[in-house]
Amino acid sequence: MMSDRDVWVRAGAIFAEHGAGASDYIISQLCDVLGDMEAVQDWRRVANAVDAIEDAVPQ
């Protein structure tokens, strides 16, 4: 299982690379790991973190 820090680091990297297309990238990754429930849970957490980054208001 990924640590909380790893989740946010991965989410930041994905958002930086894919921007608005991050959801499509995450869905493709989930399709690759559906047999591994722990990995699915990790990707769900990463997806939530990407959403939080995308919805954040710049300060």
Backbone torsions as a table, in degrees:
resi	resn	phi	psi	omega
1	MET	NA	140.1	-179.6
2	MET	-76.2	145.7	174.1
3	SER	-74.0	163.0	177.6
4	ASP	-58.1	-40.4	179.4
5	ARG	-62.1	-45.0	179.3
6	ASP	-60.7	-38.8	178.4
7	VAL	-60.0	-47.7	-177.3
8	TRP	-70.9	-35.4	176.8
9	VAL	-64.3	-46.0	179.5
10	ARG	-63.1	-43.7	-179.5
11	ALA	-61.7	-43.7	178.9
12	GLY	-62.2	-42.2	179.2
13	ALA	-65.5	-41.8	179.2
14	ILE	-64.3	-46.2	-179.2
15	PHE	-64.7	-39.2	179.3
16	ALA	-63.3	-37.3	-177.6
17	GLU	-82.9	-38.6	-170.5
18	HIS	-109.8	-15.9	179.3
19	GLY	51.4	-126.5	-177.5
20	ALA	-65.1	-18.3	178.8
21	GLY	-86.9	8.1	-177.1
22	ALA	-59.6	-37.2	-179.1
23	SER	-61.1	-43.0	179.0
24	ASP	-62.7	-40.7	178.6
25	TYR	-63.2	-45.2	-178.6
26	ILE	-64.4	-41.4	178.2
27	ILE	-61.3	-41.5	179.1
28	SER	-64.8	-36.5	178.3
29	GLN	-69.0	-39.4	178.4
30	LEU	-62.1	-40.0	179.4
31	CYS	-61.8	-31.2	-179.6
32	ASP	-75.5	-23.3	-172.8
33	VAL	-117.0	14.6	-174.8
34	LEU	-57.0	-26.0	178.6
35	GLY	-75.8	-14.5	-177.2
36	ASP	-111.7	96.5	-173.4
37	MET	-62.5	-32.6	177.5
38	GLU	-64.7	-41.8	177.6
39	ALA	-65.1	-38.1	177.8
40	VAL	-61.5	-43.5	178.4
41	GLN	-61.9	-42.2	178.0
42	ASP	-60.4	-46.1	-178.6
43	TRP	-67.2	-31.7	175.5
44	ARG	-63.1	-42.4	178.1
45	ARG	-65.0	-41.4	178.1
46	VAL	-62.9	-43.2	179.5
47	ALA	-60.6	-41.8	177.9
48	ASN	-64.1	-38.9	178.8
49	ALA	-67.3	-40.2	176.8
50	VAL	-61.2	-42.4	177.2
51	ASP	-60.1	-42.9	179.7
52	ALA	-63.4	-41.0	177.8
53	ILE	-64.2	-45.1	-178.2
54	GLU	-64.1	-36.1	-178.1
55	ASP	-84.5	-8.0	-176.6
56	ALA	-65.0	145.3	177.4
57	VAL	-95.3	123.0	178.5
58	PRO	-58.8	142.9	-179.7
59	GLN	-108.7	NA	NA
